[in-house]
Amino acid sequence: MSREYRVGIDIGGTFTDIIAMDTNTGQILKNIKVSSTPQQPEKAVVNGLSRLTKELGKNIDFAIHATTIATNALLGQVGLELPKAALITTRGFRDVLEIGRQRRPELYNLFFEKPRPLIPRRYRFEITERISWTGEIIEALKEEELTEIIKKIISEKIVTVAVSLLHSYANPIHEKIIKKRLLEAIPNLYVSLSSEVDPEYREFERTSTTVVNAVLMPLIHRYLTSLENSLRDLEIKSPFLIMQSSGGVASAEYCAKYPVTIIESGPAAGVIASAFYGRVIGENNLITFDMGGTTAKAGMIFDGSPIVTTEYEVGEKVHAGRVIKGSGYPVRHVFIDLAEVSAGGGSIAWVDPGGALRVGPISAGADPGPACYGKGGENPTVTDANLVLGRLNPKYLLGGEMRIYSELSIKAIEKKVCELTGMDVYETASGIIRIANSIMSKVLRIVSIERGHDPRDFSLIAFGGAGPMHACALAEELEVRRIIVPQSPGLFSALGLLVTDLKHVLSKSVRKELWEIDPNALEEEFATLEAEGREILIREGVREDNIVFRRYADMRYWAQGYELLVTVNKPVDEKELKALEKRFHELHRKTYGYSMENENIEIVNIRVECIGLLSKPVLKPANERKNVSLKVESYRNVFFEKYNDFVKTPVFWRTRLPAGFEYSGPAIIEQYDSTIVVYPGWKFFVDEYLNIIVEREKI
């Protein structure tokens, strides 16, 4: 009988990564990279799983998947057209999507246009009803108006409907009536209620979040159904889980109902893997750097936990790694806080009309990919530049599985750049790398310096297929002294899928000042959310003794326009309310530099993290050997910016490096899924977990 194992599947812009873990021992069994298929991402998953099951069998206990299909759909990817949607709202609130907030992402641009609403005005229907902010029914729902709305939805062939009524977070009764009537009349209709998707106050954000959920529901349902059918065709019958933006996983059924929870599914996995690795090796403060084929992403682990945010915009513009507020569609959910730029191994180098060399944002992707892949790509990319500069193996990647062609890289750089600028091919390749590094250093600054953290107090964990090649240059830029490269950096995000837990974040609006809160009533509200979360997790197959809860409150000084997330201990009583007040003052002082002890404090929302614990990989230390010597097997000429020239550099194959091995740079370390470039002035050693630790030499 074949062993039972768990599978993590991460679809990237260039490669789809698949990793398998033995469920009983926690040991990693297999790593696989296959080319992504952007138009039909499930094809790459099937290709990789077919290879995996031939070697390991089909006895899979969980298949866990990270996907960017929701983000791609909102960004307008071809083949992911948004469905015809409608909005039902309280009379007088039809235009809330267009009114929004008074945010101008381009303050001095007189021609700026707000993003077009996801639902056109003609499909936004008003209905007479009114509920107060305390939940009192002021005016009953006029169901005869609903009958007319349903007729219009049928005649217009609407596929999905968002329902967002005024103050439904306080009393959802009218929204539930509308949903019941809609499904009775149109059984196959997709319906999203704001009281289920985002039961919090602030009308615009709640409506926007519900609309985003509604337009994604048909796409995500179709995608997940197709993927599950493909798994059945492979005779894989295991439960299928999806990574959420919060860093936890949930069932495919739950994510199909609430696709707004998986918008940043893919990028979250790498940060979760970093936090796990940090706990294993005793590194609680980490800057995460993930460079793949299309983008580079940075996150932050502080005191052992990823930094998160509850405010996000999707389909937005990005400038220098920052999301430009007001340029996209607001979504209220828990997201791991990330900064991202369009700079990856596949980013195309080009010359602008003024004759300046540029890199990105367009990527060669998986098809045709960089010129050196030999798939017909004619544009030079960051990967081609690294190849020309000797940083990549000149003959193959993926341990010999994938042949590459350095002559095609040289040809692409010469034709597309050198002929327009007059620079030689090596000067151009060096320029491409310098520009890419400059772009990527900005995202590291955003998550560290701009968040109030000194990067010199953190270690940099570098992963993604291209991350370890650029880590030294970026660390020098930020004066970071220590770099960690995990065992399988190119498949690290896939590993993140295997080290997380099932998680659901449930919330409820409170809107009361501390002095007027009954602690017993608040404890009951928390208990109700926990009971709801327990029910969801049990349906997803979690044993009750593996369920844990974490309580939080969104708090602010009275009349402030923003909240802080404060931990709440169990049980809630008078003593805990006083402790909660103290914790809020301390957090406000730490965050903003001051506190106002004499001001009234308001609890806006309460939240519960409902966590279903899953088994994790077991990272066992190797038998450490000190003063290990190893003969260098080969050398090649590698270009380094410090010398502005090529340097004869030793090349190591990573799997042959034992624990305890040390070497001073420059050096190249090759492995199946990535290449590590150790700059001059840096040294590296292999730790007891076979991570490569790169440190700046003492001057």
Buried (B, 14 or more C-beta within 10 A) or exposed (E): EEEBBBBBBBBBBBBBBBBBBBBEBBBBBBBBBBBBBBEEBBBBBBBBBEBBBEEBEBBBBBBBBBBBBBBBBBEEBEEBEBBBBBBBBBBEBBEBBEEBEEEBBBEEEEEEEBBEBBBEEEBBBBBBBBBEEEBEEEEEBEBEBBEEBBEEBEEEEBBBBBBBBBBBBBBBBBBBBBBEBBBEBBEEBBBBBBBBBBBBBBBBBBBBBBBBBBBBBBBBBEBBEBBBEBBEEBEBEBBBBBBBBBBBBBBBBBBBBBBBBBBBBBBBBBBBBBBBBBBBBEBBBBBBBBBBBBBBBBBBBBEEEBBBEBBBBBBBBBEEBBBBBBBBBBBBBBBBBBBBBBBBBBBBBBBEEEEEBBBBBBBBBBBBBBBBBBBEBEBBBBBBBBBBBBBBBBEEBBBEEEEBBBEBBBBBBBBBBBEBBEBEBBBBBBBBBBBBBBBBBBBBBBBBEEEEBEBEEBBBBBBBBBBBBBBBBBBBBBEBBBBBBBBBBBBBBBBBBBBBBBBBBBBBBBBBEBEEBEBEEBBEBBBEBBEBBBEBBEEBBBEEEBBEBBBBBBBBBEEBEEBBBBEBEEBBBEEBBEBBBEBBBEBBEEEEEEBEEEBEBBBBBBBBBBBBBBBBBEBEEEEEEEEBEEEEEEEBEBBBBEEEEBBEBBBBEBEEBBBBBBBEBBBBBBBBBBBBBBBBBBBBBBBBBBBBBBBBEEE
